[in-house]
Amino acid sequence: MTSILIQIKDETKSNDVIRFLKDIDFLDVIVQPDSIEKNIRSQKQKLNDAFGIWADKDITLSGLRSKAWR
């Protein structure tokens, strides 16, 4: 069996590449756990960064619901 190490320069594309390789029947894809955890942490950080855009805004769940039904 031949092993190949692939280093992906753009972290945002890593999940796409892994998914693509797993779809190929004759390949067994083994992903290093630390790279998965790093990618998950970066995605969570991106989500947390988005919370700041709503700072100092008066937004409530009931207000959103009432506006949605108008």
N, C-alpha and C positions, 0 to 999 in steps of 0.2 A: 504494500500500500504506500502511496506517495502522499506526503503532507505538504501543504502550502500555507504560508503565513501571509495574510493580506492586511495591510495597514491602510485604513481609509482616512484620507486627509480631511474630508468634510464630515464632521460628526453628525450632522443632520441627515446625511445619506446612509449612515451605517445600518439602520434598521431595514431600509430598502434593499441593501446589498445582501444582508443576512437572509431576509425573506426570499429573495431571488435564488440564492444558493440552496436554500432548503427545499425549494420546489424542484430541483434537479434530482431525479431518482437515483442516480449512481453516486451521489455525494453524501457523505456523513458530515454534517456541519457541527463543529464543536466551538462554542463561543466562550472566551475566557470570562469568568464571572465578574472580574473587576471592571471590564469594559462595559458590561451591561449596567452595572450599578452606577458607573460614571455617567452614562447616557441618561439613565432614569433621573439621577440627581440634577443634571443640567436641564432636563425637561421640567422638573418640578420648580426649579429656580425661575425658569421663563414664566411659568404660571404665576408664581408668587410676585414677580416683577409687574405683572398686569394689574395686581390689586391696587397699586398706587394711583392708577388713573381715576379711581372713584373716590379718592380722598377728598374731604371737605365737600362732599355732595350729599344732599338730603334724599337718599334713595331708600325706600322701604318695600317690603314684599307686597304689602297691600296696595301701595301706590303703583307698583308695576302691574299688578293684576287689574286694577281699575283702568289704567291706560291701555292695557291689552284688549279690553272688552269694548272700547270706544270705537 
